Amino acid sequence: MPASLPSLGSSFFDDIANQSLADIGFAISHALFKGEIPKLALEELTHQAFPFETPVVELEEGRLGILELFHGPSLAFKDVGARYMAALMSYFARNTDKEVNILVATSGDTGGAVAMGFHNVPGIRVSILYPSGRVSDLQEKQLTTLGGNVQAFEVQGSFDDCQALVKQAFVDKELNQHLSLSSANSINIFRLIPQSFYYVSAYGQVRSCGKPVVFSTPSGNFGNLSAGVLAQRMGLPIDHFVAATNLNRVVPTYLQTGSFDPQASVATISNAMDVGNPSNFVRLTHLFGDSFDQLKQNVSGYYFDDEETRAGMKEVFGQFNYVACPHTAIGILGLQRYLNSITKDAVGVALATAHPSKFKPLVEEVIGQSIDVPERLASLASLPKHSTVIPASYSAFKESLLQTAL
Ligand SMILES: N[C@@H](CCOP(=O)(O)O)C(=O)O
């Protein structure tokens, strides 16, 4: 966590309706990093990171909007954090010749975004761990086809195994003597800070309706929701959050019972959220002063199984002619459930975390229509996959990493 968070002041938010994501990112970064990066360099790097926008598409006027976070290179919200980190790390690495080794665990979307964000960035090598057979075909292509400074480890286990291997590497003294390690998962605060920018941008897009704003965040590792709370802590007047999950429901269960009980992850059709022990739970509770009551007042949790997710995707398509990926559908379902449970009139914004074409066969089967795949994703389909298959064992990972990195 940053030692302190700046208070941006209400006039900051009065002024955001027509600002680009890059402008908002620059303004918040400047408030956070004052003095650490010269203003001009910071402005340049935030604009380099965000050549795309995060538009809110209104499905029901003044009631339901979708914050589309999939207009970046890898077609997922993770592009925002990954590209910002890549720009920032290149800035700090510009005068060193020491190679940084980034280790990343992915359940689907982080891997592709980090691979693309850091591909060919000088002085950086990326190793991505993903659970074999538990990511979509196109997600797998995104992390296994780039080559160069990006390598993929296909782990015979779950996402939680991948995440545990990475975390063990960070505390392995011997490994750290050989390699300079860093993370591009949401345990790294530099992944989360930029994710707060799109909450601000979305608020600017919907605020003219004059209603309290509720955000619904499809959640796995809970970085995305924590980023929203960071924005709230910096003064963004968010009325309420919805934490929407699949059957990996440890946080919704915690919100009901007060007991946090990590579980082995369950495989679902919303695979990017298949996380049994979310890294950011501790950060989320910290942001609410470690007060269960505060957390409960600000966050409502709902979970949905695969059948409900499919029904949600179908209903959103039938009712609004909007094609949602399974994760986004869960966000919409959670939002609708919350909005139906309250008496006040609020506007809800559900975060669309990935482009539906990343899950093309599933989406087409559910909505009964074929969907287009953007060229930047379609072009990967015929490329050969390159991955190193390893068991979910730390010694196997360490040995393989040292062999390739040294
Ligand atoms: N949902 C993620 C899992 C990793 O989460 P992160 O936010 O900590 O990077 C994914 O798609 O890989």
PDBQT file of the ligand as one rigid body, heavy atoms in Angstrom, charges set to zero:
ROOT
HETATM    1  N1  LIG A 501      -7.856 -13.164 -12.805  1.00  0.00    +0.000 N 
HETATM    2  C1  LIG A 501      -6.465 -13.185 -13.001  1.00  0.00    +0.000 C 
HETATM    3  C2  LIG A 501      -5.723 -13.925 -11.948  1.00  0.00    +0.000 C 
HETATM    4  C3  LIG A 501      -4.528 -13.129 -11.532  1.00  0.00    +0.000 C 
HETATM    5  O1  LIG A 501      -4.989 -11.960 -10.917  1.00  0.00    +0.000 OA
HETATM    6  P1  LIG A 501      -4.156 -10.656 -10.721  1.00  0.00    +0.000 P 
HETATM    7  O2  LIG A 501      -5.152  -9.558 -10.790  1.00  0.00    +0.000 OA
HETATM    8  O3  LIG A 501      -3.502 -10.782  -9.399  1.00  0.00    +0.000 OA
HETATM    9  O4  LIG A 501      -3.139 -10.562 -11.822  1.00  0.00    +0.000 OA
HETATM   10  C4  LIG A 501      -6.081 -13.582 -14.424  1.00  0.00    +0.000 C 
HETATM   11  O5  LIG A 501      -6.886 -13.415 -15.317  1.00  0.00    +0.000 OA
HETATM   12  O6  LIG A 501      -4.979 -14.058 -14.650  1.00  0.00    +0.000 OA
ENDROOT
TORSDOF 0
